[in-house]
């Protein structure tokens, strides 16, 4: 998955990120710095936090 794939995915999801946001996602998840995400890189970047670390008040702070 590369920049174009991510851009198309977001647009299909009715989300229109800035180019900088897509680049940030790639930089954060792309472990070998080749500009593409492997399935392993993608899935490791979207692992959920353990339930004990999630606090509803944290979510509330994001939207206040």
Buried (B, 14 or more C-beta within 10 A) or exposed (E): BEBEEBBEEBEEEEEEBEEEBBBEBBEEBBEEEEEBBBEEBBEEEEEEEEEEEEEEEEEEEEEE
